Amino acid sequence: MTELIGTKNLDIYGNAELPWSRPLDLLVRDTPTADLAFFLTTVRSDGRPHTAAVGAVWQDDTLYFVSGPGTLKSRLISGNPHCAVGVRLEGIDLTLEGTATRVTDAADLERLAAVYRSGGWPATVADSAFTAPYSAPSAGPAPWHLYRLSLRRAVGVAGAEPYGATEWTFAQ
């Protein structure tokens, strides 16, 4: 369970801080069925960022995403698991920061494959990874590893009422 330990109002226009429940409810409601675009940012060894799209779902108070082991993003995570994921939700842009770890537990993989299937991607589990007849080109070829983001910080900027900008911090 992701434990919220702090909130900071970042709004410069006098709006109240936003409750974490606002983006959380949207993540729960909209993944995996809504057409959301998630972008993962990792860091190269020389400090340069790398950003690429990922297939992500919010399940059990956690963000999960997939990536092929040969992709740059997966190789960067193996060297430095610190990363960020951005997504535009209904009325609020959200950035999630934390550390990514590969999920290899068979029961967790089966449970998350079912979540992805409920959203229309026919994922199955084989050899501690996902396979399917297709995936996004940015995922690389099968198999695809599943990663769990251990959330440390999130920032939300509301583009719809109630407006505001808020930073949330979480225990790890």
C-alpha positions as CSV (number, residue, x, y, z in Angstrom):
1,M,0.0,0.0,0.0
2,T,1.3,3.4,-1.0
3,E,1.4,5.6,2.2
4,L,1.0,9.3,1.6
5,I,3.3,11.1,4.1
6,G,3.3,14.7,2.8
7,T,1.5,17.2,0.7
8,K,2.8,20.6,-0.6
9,N,0.7,23.2,-2.4
10,L,2.7,24.3,-5.5
11,D,-0.1,26.6,-6.9
12,I,1.0,30.2,-7.4
13,Y,-2.5,31.6,-8.0
14,G,-4.1,31.0,-4.6
15,N,-5.9,27.7,-5.3
16,A,-6.1,25.1,-2.6
17,E,-3.9,22.1,-2.6
18,L,-5.4,19.2,-4.5
19,P,-6.2,15.9,-2.7
20,W,-4.3,12.8,-3.8
21,S,-7.7,11.1,-4.2
22,R,-8.3,13.2,-7.4
23,P,-5.6,11.6,-9.6
24,L,-5.8,8.3,-7.7
25,D,-9.5,7.9,-8.5
26,L,-8.8,8.7,-12.1
27,L,-6.0,6.1,-12.3
28,V,-8.3,3.5,-10.7
29,R,-11.1,4.3,-13.0
30,D,-9.2,4.8,-16.3
31,T,-6.6,2.0,-16.3
32,P,-6.5,-0.2,-18.2
33,T,-9.6,0.7,-20.2
34,A,-9.1,4.4,-21.2
35,D,-6.8,5.4,-23.9
36,L,-4.1,6.9,-21.7
37,A,-0.6,7.7,-22.9
38,F,2.1,7.0,-20.2
39,F,5.7,8.2,-20.7
40,L,8.6,6.7,-18.8
41,T,11.7,8.8,-18.2
42,T,14.9,7.1,-17.2
43,V,18.4,8.4,-16.9
44,R,21.5,7.5,-18.9
45,S,24.8,7.0,-17.1
46,D,26.0,10.5,-18.2
47,G,22.8,12.1,-16.7
48,R,20.9,12.6,-19.9
49,P,17.2,11.7,-19.8
50,H,15.5,9.2,-22.0
51,T,11.7,9.3,-22.4
52,A,9.6,6.6,-24.1
53,A,6.0,5.5,-24.1
54,V,5.0,2.5,-22.0
55,G,1.9,0.4,-21.5
56,A,0.9,1.0,-17.9
57,V,-1.9,0.1,-15.5
58,W,-2.7,1.2,-12.0
59,Q,-3.6,-1.8,-9.8
60,D,-3.6,-2.4,-6.1
61,D,-2.4,1.2,-5.4
62,T,0.7,0.7,-7.6
63,L,1.7,1.6,-11.2
64,Y,2.9,-1.2,-13.3
65,F,4.4,-0.9,-16.8
66,V,5.9,-3.2,-19.5
67,S,9.0,-3.0,-21.5
68,G,11.1,-5.3,-23.6
69,P,14.5,-6.3,-22.0
70,G,16.4,-5.1,-25.0
71,T,15.0,-1.6,-25.1
72,L,17.0,1.3,-23.9
73,K,14.5,2.1,-21.1
74,S,14.8,-1.4,-19.7
75,R,18.6,-1.4,-19.9
76,L,18.7,2.0,-18.2
77,I,16.4,0.8,-15.4
78,S,18.7,-2.2,-14.8
79,G,21.6,0.3,-14.2
80,N,19.6,2.9,-12.4
81,P,16.0,2.1,-11.2
82,H,15.1,5.8,-10.5
83,C,12.6,7.0,-13.0
84,A,9.4,9.0,-13.6
85,V,6.2,8.3,-15.4
86,G,4.0,11.1,-16.8
87,V,0.3,10.8,-17.9
88,R,-2.5,13.2,-18.7
89,L,-5.6,12.2,-16.9
90,E,-9.0,13.9,-17.2
91,G,-8.5,17.4,-15.9
92,I,-5.1,16.8,-14.4
93,D,-1.5,16.2,-15.6
94,L,0.4,13.8,-13.3
95,T,4.0,12.9,-12.9
96,L,4.9,9.9,-10.7
97,E,8.5,9.5,-9.5
98,G,10.1,6.5,-7.8
99,T,12.1,3.3,-8.4
100,A,11.2,0.5,-10.8
101,T,11.7,-3.1,-10.0
102,R,11.0,-6.1,-12.2
103,V,8.1,-8.3,-11.2
104,T,8.9,-12.0,-11.5
105,D,6.5,-13.6,-9.1
106,A,4.3,-16.0,-11.1
107,A,1.1,-15.1,-9.3
108,D,1.7,-11.3,-9.6
109,L,2.4,-11.8,-13.3
110,E,-0.8,-13.8,-13.9
111,R,-2.8,-11.2,-11.9
112,L,-1.5,-8.3,-13.9
113,A,-1.7,-10.1,-17.3
114,A,-5.5,-10.5,-16.5
115,V,-5.6,-6.7,-15.9
116,Y,-4.0,-6.0,-19.2
117,R,-6.3,-8.4,-20.9
118,S,-9.3,-6.6,-19.4
119,G,-8.1,-3.5,-21.2
120,G,-7.8,-5.3,-24.6
121,W,-4.1,-6.4,-24.7
122,P,-4.0,-10.2,-24.9
123,A,-1.0,-10.7,-22.5
124,T,-0.1,-14.1,-21.3
125,V,2.7,-15.2,-19.0
126,A,5.7,-17.3,-20.1
127,D,9.2,-17.5,-18.5
128,S,8.6,-14.7,-16.0
129,A,7.5,-12.2,-18.6
130,F,4.6,-11.3,-20.8
131,T,4.0,-12.4,-24.4
132,A,1.2,-11.5,-26.8
133,P,0.6,-11.5,-30.5
134,Y,1.5,-7.7,-30.6
135,S,2.6,-4.7,-28.6
136,A,3.5,-1.1,-29.2
137,P,6.7,-0.7,-31.2
138,S,8.3,1.2,-28.3
139,A,8.0,-2.0,-26.1
140,G,10.5,-3.9,-28.3
141,P,10.0,-7.5,-29.3
142,A,8.5,-10.1,-26.9
143,P,9.0,-11.1,-24.2
144,W,8.1,-8.0,-22.2
145,H,9.1,-7.5,-18.6
146,L,6.7,-6.2,-16.1
147,Y,7.9,-3.4,-13.7
148,R,6.5,-2.1,-10.5
149,L,7.0,1.6,-9.7
150,S,7.6,2.2,-6.0
151,L,6.2,5.6,-5.7
152,R,8.2,8.3,-3.8
153,R,6.8,11.6,-5.2
154,A,4.0,12.7,-7.4
155,V,3.1,16.1,-8.9
156,G,-0.3,17.0,-10.2
157,V,-1.3,20.2,-12.2
158,A,-5.0,20.6,-12.7
159,G,-6.2,21.9,-16.1
160,A,-9.8,21.8,-15.0
161,E,-11.7,23.0,-11.9
162,P,-10.8,22.9,-9.2
163,Y,-7.5,24.2,-10.4
164,G,-4.3,23.8,-8.5
165,A,-0.9,22.3,-8.4
166,T,0.2,19.9,-5.7
167,E,3.2,17.7,-4.7
168,W,2.5,14.5,-2.8
169,T,5.3,12.4,-1.1
170,F,5.0,8.8,-0.1
171,A,6.8,6.4,2.2
172,Q,9.0,3.8,0.5
